[in-house]
């Protein structure tokens, strides 16, 4: 997921999304919500347009995953 958020090439980003998420995925954070591959692709593209080009997201802590859900900070 982090690789997909950081990827600026649209075709490669879409490929990463399709590898990491099921087609019926749901992403929720305090500011946004996205459903399906199309929704994630649009969300990640919008995040990149709003952020400085040098910004790179990372996961400082392990992902907490259970019951087909994942949570991270």
VMD Tcl script that draws the C-alpha trace (Angstrom):
set ca {
  {0.00 0.00 0.00}
  {2.72 2.48 0.93}
  {4.47 1.79 -2.37}
  {1.22 2.57 -4.19}
  {0.68 5.84 -2.30}
  {4.26 6.90 -3.09}
  {4.15 5.87 -6.77}
  {3.76 8.86 -9.11}
  {3.51 6.93 -12.37}
  {-0.25 6.33 -12.83}
  {0.07 2.96 -14.60}
  {2.55 1.59 -12.08}
  {0.49 2.94 -9.16}
  {-2.58 1.15 -10.52}
  {-0.63 -2.09 -10.85}
  {0.54 -1.81 -7.23}
  {-3.03 -1.15 -6.06}
  {-4.28 -4.22 -7.91}
  {-1.54 -6.35 -6.33}
  {-2.19 -5.14 -2.78}
  {-5.99 -4.80 -2.62}
  {-9.03 -6.87 -3.51}
  {-11.38 -5.29 -6.08}
  {-14.00 -4.63 -3.38}
  {-11.54 -3.00 -0.95}
  {-12.48 -0.24 1.48}
  {-9.98 2.30 2.81}
  {-10.93 4.64 5.67}
  {-8.87 7.23 7.52}
  {-9.93 10.29 9.54}
  {-10.00 12.50 6.42}
  {-10.92 10.23 3.50}
  {-12.69 7.09 2.41}
  {-12.21 5.14 -0.81}
  {-13.84 2.03 -2.24}
  {-12.57 -0.21 -5.06}
  {-9.37 0.06 -7.05}
  {-10.68 3.15 -8.87}
  {-11.43 4.92 -5.61}
  {-8.00 4.17 -4.18}
  {-6.30 5.29 -7.37}
  {-8.19 8.59 -7.31}
  {-7.43 9.11 -3.60}
  {-3.71 8.39 -3.97}
  {-3.46 10.67 -7.03}
  {-5.19 13.49 -5.12}
  {-2.86 13.03 -2.14}
  {0.13 13.32 -4.48}
  {-1.22 16.46 -6.17}
  {-1.63 18.14 -2.77}
  {1.71 17.03 -1.28}
  {5.19 18.30 -2.14}
  {6.88 16.00 -4.70}
  {9.64 15.03 -2.27}
  {7.16 13.69 0.32}
  {7.41 9.93 0.86}
  {5.05 8.02 3.13}
  {6.41 5.28 5.40}
  {5.20 2.95 8.14}
  {7.08 3.62 11.38}
  {5.19 0.89 13.26}
  {4.08 -2.64 12.37}
  {0.68 -3.13 10.74}
  {-1.99 -4.56 13.06}
  {-4.01 -7.02 10.96}
  {-6.81 -9.42 11.85}
  {-10.25 -10.48 10.56}
  {-9.40 -9.35 7.02}
  {-8.70 -5.80 8.20}
  {-5.49 -3.85 8.74}
  {-4.73 -0.85 10.92}
  {-1.59 1.26 10.89}
  {-0.29 4.62 12.07}
}
mol new
graphics top color blue
foreach p $ca { graphics top sphere $p radius 0.5 }
foreach p [lrange $ca 0 end-1] q [lrange $ca 1 end] { graphics top cylinder $p $q radius 0.2 }
display resetview
